[in-house]
Amino acid sequence: MRSMTGFGRGEASGADGTLAFRVEISSVNRKQFELKFNLPRDMASCEGLLRQTVAARISRGALTLRVEFVPAKNSPAGATVSINRTNVRALVDQALDLNAEFDLGGGLSLSEMLLVPGVVDQTSIDFSLPENTEILLRACSIALDNLVKMRETEGENLRLALIAKIGELSGIVDQIEPLAKDLPLKQRDRLLQKLKDAGLDLDLNDERVLRELVIFADKCDVTEEITRLRSHFSHYLAFLNDKLDSRGRNMDFLTQEIFREINTLGNKAASVEISPLIVQLKTATEQIREQIQNIE
């Protein structure tokens, strides 16, 4: 099981060490997969490949992927800079010739030479080249490995917490079942007493009276609701113990079904003894609902 909250960082460089990338991926919970990029302008062409790489490993969550280009030492990001020594020599030779011929005086400073077109060669890096994208994808893969590791660690903590909550729900249902078992009979006796107190002379052997009593008692029978709740709990535990698929969406739907059964149970088995237990069921289920929002 994986949480949808996590962070991962990865770095990779070429064999000659002149080109390196640092990739950082952070994620938070979201029902669908969403990926935002923070890339250098020259790396816009890599966005599709990075999206494909991340989507192959992550199915849900809102992610932000940041890439930092780490250039060679003393080079500005995104470009290689070199001095064209051939042009420098030609420039110096011609400056000396002019000075000797016309006796101009003065000298040519380094700062002045660097401003002359052709002296400084600056070439932008093509990040779409296979050898460059290979380095970038290696850094991305390392970042994803670390992200997944953190999400799995958080997911295991969530799994254990949810197993404990399902056990809590099951224990509350165990308390409700014996109280609800005698509820139809108690409600029947209560109804008959009210009819008697009202002075109504009814023949209890009358088929119509018996039918109404059966219908009234059936409205208080929560056997089906308790059975379905226990079935939902079993399915929940199966999802939580599935090592191959955390099934966050399935558990989200199952939580809604549990809420529905609890509401029906509360309406049909309303009593002084059971109502406080229904409140406990709803509280624990709401806590489960909040936790599973962060499961992938």
N, C-alpha and C positions, 0 to 999 in steps of 0.2 A: 504494500500500500504506500502511496505517495501523497504527501501534502502538496499543495500548490504554492507554498511559500518557500523561497530559497534564494540562494546566490551562488554563483560560480565564476571563477576567474581562470583564464588560461593564457599561456604565452608560448610562442613558437618562433623560431628563426631559421633562416636559410643556412646551408652548410658553411658558407663563407662569413656568416655573422653580420653581413651588411644590411640585411633586411629582416625585420621582426615585427610581429603583431601582438598586441595585448587585447584580449576579448573578455568582457565582463557581461554576465547575463543575470538579471534579477527577475523574480516572478512573484506575483500575488494571486489571490484567488479570483477566478472569473468563470462563468458557466461555459463559455466557449474559448477556443484558442485565439489569442490576440498577440501579435508581435509588433513592437515598435522599434525603430532603429535610430541610433545616434552614431552616424558614420562621417568620416571626413568627406568633403565634397567630391574628391577625386575617386572615391570608392563606391559611388552610387551604383555602378554597374554590377557590384558584387551582392546587392541586396537580395535578388532572386535566389541565388545559390545559397546564401546564408539562411533565408527563410525555409527553403527546402530541407536543409540540414537540421534545423531546429525542429521543424514539424515532424520529422521522422522519429524524434526522440520524445517529444512532449505533445500530449493530446489536449490538455486543458490548461487555462490560466492566462493571465495578462503578463506578458514578458517584455522586458526592455533589453535590447542588445546594444552594447557600446563597443566600438572598435577604436583602438588607438594605434596608429602607425608609429613604430619605433625606428627612426632612421639610423643610418650609420653615424658614428660619433662625429660631431662638429658639422653635421648636415641638417638643414632645416627640414621639417616634416614634409613628405610628399615629393621631394625632388632631390636630384644629385647635382652637386656643384663642382666644377673643376676650372682651373685656370688654363687657358690656351697659351702655353709657353711659346709656341711658334709665333703667334701674333704678338706676344709681349716682346720677344727678341727683335722682330721686325720694327715694332713701334719704337723701341729704344734706339736701334741703329739709325733709323730715319731721323729721330729727334736729335741725336748727336751730330748727324750730317748737317742738319739744318742749322744747328747751333754753330758748327764750325764754319759753315759757308757764309752765314749772315751775321755771325757774332751777336746772337740774340741775348745771350746771358741767361741766368736762371737755370732751373733744372726741372725734371719731370718727377713729381712725387708719386708714391704708390697709390694714394687715394685718387689722384687724377687719372692714373692708368686704368684703374678698375672701372672708371666711368666710361671708358672708351668702348664702343660696341665691338664685340668679337673677342674681347679679352676674357670675359667671364662666360663660360658655357653652363647653362642651367637646363637640365633635362628632367621633365616630369616622369615619375614612375608609372608604368602601365600596370595597374593592379589586376587587370583582366588576363594577364599572361598566365598560362598554366602553372609555371613554377612559382608565381606569386600567390595565386589562389590556393595552391597546395599548402603553402605555409599558413595562410589565413584559416583554412579549414582545419588544420591541425590544432591551431590555437582555439578555434571554436569548439572542436571536439573535446579538448581538455576542459574548457569552461563548462560544457554540457555535462561531462562526467562529474565534475564537482557540484554542479547544480542538482543533478539527479541524486547524488549521494546525500546532500543535505535534505532534499525533499523526501527521500526514503527514511532518513532518521526521524524527521518530523512526523512522517506518516506512521511509523511504528508507534510513536508516542500517542498519536490520535487513535490508532487501532486498539491499543490497550485501554485507553480511556473509554472508547465506545463499547468495548466488550463489558467493561464494568457497568456502564449505563444500561445496557441490555439486561444484564443480571439484576440490576435494580428494578427495572420495569417488570421483569418476570416475577420478582419477589413480591411486588405490590399486587400483581394479578393473583398470585397465590393467596394473598390475604383477602382479596375480593371474592374469590370463587366460593368459599363456604358461606360467606355472608349473603351472596346472591342466590345460592342454591335454594334456600327456604323462602326467598322473597315472594315468589308467586303465591305460595300458600298463605303467607302472612297478608299479602294484599287482598287475597280472596276473603280471608276471615275478616279483614278490616272493612271490606265492602259489604259483606253480609251484616256486620254489626251496625253499619250506618243505615242499611235498609231496615233493620230491626228497630233501631232508635227512631227512625222516621215513621214507624208505625205501619209500614207497608206489609200487607199480608200476602206473601209470595209463597207459592208452592215450589220448594227447592228441587222437586222431582220433575218439574215442568221442563220440557225439552228446550224451550226458548230461553228460560232462565239459565239452564245449564250451559247453553251455547254462549250466552253473554259472559258468563263466568269464565269459561274456557278462553274466550277472546281476550278478556281483561287480564287473565293470568299469563297468557302468551306474550302480552306486551311487556311483561316484567321479566320474561325469560331471556337471560343474556348468555346462554350456553354457546350459541353460535359466535357471538362477539369474542368471548374468551378463547374459543378454539381458533378463530382467525388471528387473534393477537399472538397466540403462542406460535402459530405457523409463521407469522411475520418475523417473530423473534428468531426462529430457526433459520429463515432465509437471511436475516441480517448477519447472523454469526457465520453462515456459509460465505457470504460476501467478504466479511472481515478476515476470514481464514484462507481466502483464495490468494495464493502467492503470485499468481500470474496476472490477475486483473483486479484492481481495487474497486472498479465499478461505482464511482461516486455518483453518477447519474441514477443508477439503479437504487442506491440507498436513499437518494433524495426522494424518488417516487415512493419508495417503501415507507419512508417517514410520513409522507402525506397520508398513506393508507392507515398507518397506525393512529394518526391523529383522528381520522374519520371513525375508526372503530372505538376509540376512547370516547369521542363525543356521543356516539350511539349508546355505548355502555353507560355513560353518565345519565343520559336522558331516560333510559329504560330502567336503570337500577338506582334511581334517586332515593337515598335514605340517609338518615343521620350518620350511620356507620360507614356507608360507602362513599358518600360525597367528598369527604376529606381525602380519601385515597385516590379519587378521580383527579383531584387537584394535584396530588403528587405525581400521578402519571403524566399529566399535561406538562408539568414543570420539567420533569426529566426528559420528556420527548422534545420539548423546545430546546433544551440544552444539547440534545443530539442533533437537532436540525441545524443549530448554529455551528456545531463542530464539523458536520459533513460538508458544509459549504466550502471547506478548504481541502477537500479530498479530490484528487485528480480523477 
